Amino acid sequence: MTLGDGAIGIAIGLVSGLLAGLFGIGGGILMTPGIQVLLGAPPIIALATPLPAIFPTALAGALAYRRGGELDTRAAAWLAGPGLVGASLGAWLTDHVDTTLLLLATALLLGWQAVAIIRDARRRGRREPREATAPILGGIGAVAGFVSGLLGIGGGLVMVPLLAGWLGMPLKRALGTSLLVIVALVVPGTIVHSALGHIDWGICLALVVGGVPGARLGAALALGAKERTLRLAVGGGLLAISVAYAVDQAATMLSH
């Protein structure tokens, strides 16, 4: 990897980390297209390389939310166990599924999250939260883990809208809790993809250098924002990214 590629990787990590801290999604959703488009990596490398970089990035964001008092450790514990099982299964299936379709699915999931968050921001008043029982949290964790391993992302795409939208958890707490769970979810995927030779460790190091400070900054910005403002900003930003990402992947499919 050249010095120029390293600088691009750090920049990708910085922006991804910033949005990870703001959105509670780990950062892989931007690292993957950045690696593929800007660094020219094959799709499977672009999918897998963010996983080990997400670990320190998400941890930095989670610690910032913990200092702000916006972290539910009980929910995180119930989410993480089933999530680890789902992540292992998802990572194993990547060799058996078309990677371009996986990348397009990533964009569709991101758009779903964005719409859910915006919808909640437009509601007047605060609705009563659902009871976050162990089976419910375990189910959310299992699905989030599967998505994490399959698409090479942190799993926050599933956790944040379900925690903040369906369960009614305050958004800041959902973001912090999601980041903490993501730290665990990326471990099995990292191990599996590393064994399969899908990870470019040079690119990964560059992502970490930019991602960790970016996540701390993103979390600080989110903690200082009002709930409604944060929901509109998070939802609007993710929706714009998802549309651009979906168009790019659709064009790739049509060109083949």
C-alpha positions in Angstrom: 0.0 0.0 0.0 1.4 3.4 -1.0 1.5 6.5 1.2 -1.3 8.0 -0.8 -3.4 4.9 -0.3 -2.6 5.1 3.5 -3.8 8.7 3.6 -7.0 7.8 1.8 -7.5 4.9 4.3 -7.1 7.2 7.2 -9.5 9.7 5.7 -12.1 6.9 5.2 -11.6 5.8 8.8 -12.0 9.3 10.1 -15.3 10.0 8.3 -16.6 6.5 9.1 -15.6 6.8 12.7 -17.3 10.2 13.0 -20.6 8.8 11.6 -20.2 5.7 13.7 -20.1 7.8 16.9 -23.1 9.8 15.6 -25.2 6.9 14.3 -24.1 3.9 16.4 -23.5 1.7 13.4 -19.8 0.8 13.7 -18.6 2.6 10.5 -18.4 -0.3 8.1 -21.3 1.0 6.1 -19.0 3.7 4.8 -15.7 1.9 5.1 -16.8 -0.8 2.7 -17.8 1.4 -0.3 -14.8 3.7 0.5 -12.3 0.8 0.3 -13.9 -0.6 -2.9 -14.3 2.7 -4.8 -11.4 4.8 -3.6 -8.8 2.0 -3.0 -9.9 -0.3 -5.7 -10.3 -3.4 -3.5 -12.3 -6.4 -4.6 -15.8 -6.6 -3.1 -15.1 -9.4 -0.7 -12.0 -7.6 0.7 -14.1 -4.4 1.0 -16.7 -6.3 2.9 -14.3 -8.0 5.3 -11.5 -5.5 6.0 -13.7 -3.1 8.0 -14.5 -5.7 10.6 -11.3 -5.6 12.6 -11.1 -1.8 12.2 -14.7 -1.5 13.6 -13.6 -3.1 17.0 -11.5 -0.2 18.3 -13.6 2.4 16.5 -16.9 1.2 18.1 -15.1 0.7 21.5 -14.0 4.3 21.4 -17.5 5.5 20.7 -19.1 3.2 23.3 -16.7 4.5 26.0 -17.6 8.1 25.2 -21.3 7.3 25.5 -20.6 5.5 28.8 -19.0 8.7 30.2 -22.1 10.5 29.1 -24.4 8.1 31.0 -26.0 6.8 27.8 -25.2 3.1 27.9 -27.5 0.2 28.9 -25.1 -2.6 29.9 -27.9 -5.1 30.7 -29.4 -4.8 27.2 -25.9 -5.0 25.7 -25.2 -8.3 27.5 -28.5 -9.9 26.2 -27.8 -8.6 22.7 -24.2 -9.8 22.5 -24.5 -13.6 23.1 -27.0 -14.5 20.3 -25.4 -11.8 18.2 -22.1 -13.7 18.3 -23.8 -16.9 17.0 -25.5 -14.9 14.2 -22.3 -13.2 13.2 -20.4 -16.5 12.8 -23.1 -17.9 10.6 -23.3 -14.7 8.5 -19.6 -14.6 7.9 -19.5 -18.2 6.9 -22.2 -17.6 4.3 -20.3 -14.8 2.5 -18.5 -17.4 0.4 -21.8 -18.7 -0.9 -23.6 -15.5 -1.7 -23.1 -13.0 -4.5 -21.1 -10.1 -2.9 -22.6 -7.4 -5.2 -26.0 -8.4 -3.9 -24.7 -8.2 -0.4 -23.5 -4.6 -1.0 -26.9 -3.6 -2.4 -28.6 -5.2 0.6 -26.4 -3.0 2.8 -27.8 0.1 1.1 -31.4 -1.1 1.4 -30.9 -1.8 5.1 -29.3 1.6 5.7 -32.3 3.3 4.0 -34.7 1.3 6.2 -32.9 2.5 9.3 -32.9 6.1 8.1 -36.7 6.1 7.4 -37.4 4.5 10.8 -35.4 7.2 12.7 -37.0 10.1 10.8 -40.5 8.7 11.4 -39.8 8.6 15.1 -38.5 12.2 15.1 -41.8 13.4 13.6 -43.9 11.9 16.4 -45.3 14.3 18.9 -44.8 13.4 22.5 -43.0 10.4 23.8 -44.6 7.0 23.6 -44.3 4.4 26.3 -41.3 2.1 25.7 -41.8 -1.6 25.3 -40.4 -4.0 27.9 -37.0 -5.1 26.8 -37.2 -8.7 27.8 -34.2 -11.1 27.4 -35.9 -13.1 24.5 -36.6 -9.8 22.6 -33.1 -8.5 23.1 -31.7 -11.9 22.2 -33.7 -12.0 18.9 -32.5 -8.5 18.0 -28.9 -9.5 18.7 -29.1 -12.6 16.6 -30.4 -10.8 13.6 -27.9 -7.9 14.1 -25.1 -10.4 14.4 -26.1 -12.3 11.2 -26.2 -9.0 9.2 -22.9 -8.0 10.7 -21.1 -11.2 9.6 -22.9 -11.4 6.2 -22.4 -7.8 5.1 -19.2 -6.9 6.9 -20.8 -4.2 9.0 -21.2 -3.7 12.7 -24.9 -4.7 13.0 -26.1 -1.3 14.2 -28.3 -1.1 11.1 -30.6 -3.5 12.9 -30.0 -2.6 16.5 -30.5 1.1 16.4 -33.9 1.3 14.8 -35.2 -1.6 16.8 -33.9 -0.3 20.1 -34.8 3.3 19.5 -37.9 2.8 17.4 -39.6 -0.5 18.3 -38.6 -0.7 21.9 -38.7 3.1 22.5 -35.2 3.4 24.0 -33.9 7.0 24.0 -31.8 7.4 20.8 -28.6 8.4 22.6 -28.8 5.3 24.8 -29.6 3.1 21.8 -26.5 4.5 20.0 -24.2 3.9 22.9 -25.6 0.4 23.6 -25.3 -0.5 19.9 -21.7 0.5 19.8 -20.9 -1.7 22.8 -22.5 -4.7 21.3 -20.8 -4.1 18.0 -17.4 -4.5 19.7 -18.4 -8.1 20.4 -20.2 -8.8 17.1 -17.2 -8.1 14.9 -14.9 -10.6 16.6 -16.2 -13.9 15.1 -16.6 -12.3 11.6 -13.0 -11.0 11.9 -11.7 -14.5 12.8 -13.6 -16.2 10.0 -12.7 -13.7 7.3 -9.1 -13.6 8.4 -8.9 -17.4 8.1 -10.4 -17.1 4.6 -7.9 -14.5 3.6 -10.4 -11.7 3.0 -8.8 -9.0 5.2 -6.2 -6.4 4.0 -4.4 -5.6 7.2 -2.6 -2.6 5.8 -5.9 -0.9 4.9 -7.3 -2.0 8.3 -4.5 -0.2 10.2 -5.1 3.0 8.2 -8.9 2.8 9.0 -8.1 2.5 12.7 -5.8 5.5 12.8 -8.6 7.7 11.5 -11.6 5.8 13.0 -10.8 6.0 16.7 -10.6 9.8 17.0 -13.5 10.1 14.6 -15.8 8.0 16.7 -14.9 9.9 19.9 -15.8 13.2 18.1 -19.0 11.8 16.6 -20.2 10.5 20.1 -19.4 13.9 21.6 -21.5 15.7 19.0 -24.4 13.3 19.5 -24.4 13.6 23.3 -24.6 17.3 23.0 -27.6 17.3 20.6 -31.3 17.4 21.4 -33.2 14.1 20.8 -35.4 15.4 18.0 -32.5 17.2 16.3 -30.3 14.1 16.6 -33.0 11.9 15.0 -33.5 14.2 12.1 -29.8 14.6 11.5 -29.1 10.9 11.8 -32.0 9.8 9.7 -31.5 12.4 7.0 -27.8 11.7 6.7 -28.2 7.9 6.5 -31.0 8.2 3.9 -28.8 10.3 1.6 -25.9 7.9 2.0 -28.2 4.9 1.3 -29.6 6.3 -1.9 -26.1 7.1 -3.3 -24.8 3.7 -2.3 -27.8 1.9 -3.8 -27.4 3.8 -7.1 -23.7 2.9 -7.3 -24.3 -0.8 -6.7 -27.3 -1.0 -9.1 -25.1 0.5 -11.8 -22.4 -2.1 -11.1 -24.9 -4.9 -11.5 -26.3 -3.5 -14.7 -22.8 -3.1 -16.2 -22.0 -6.8 -15.8 
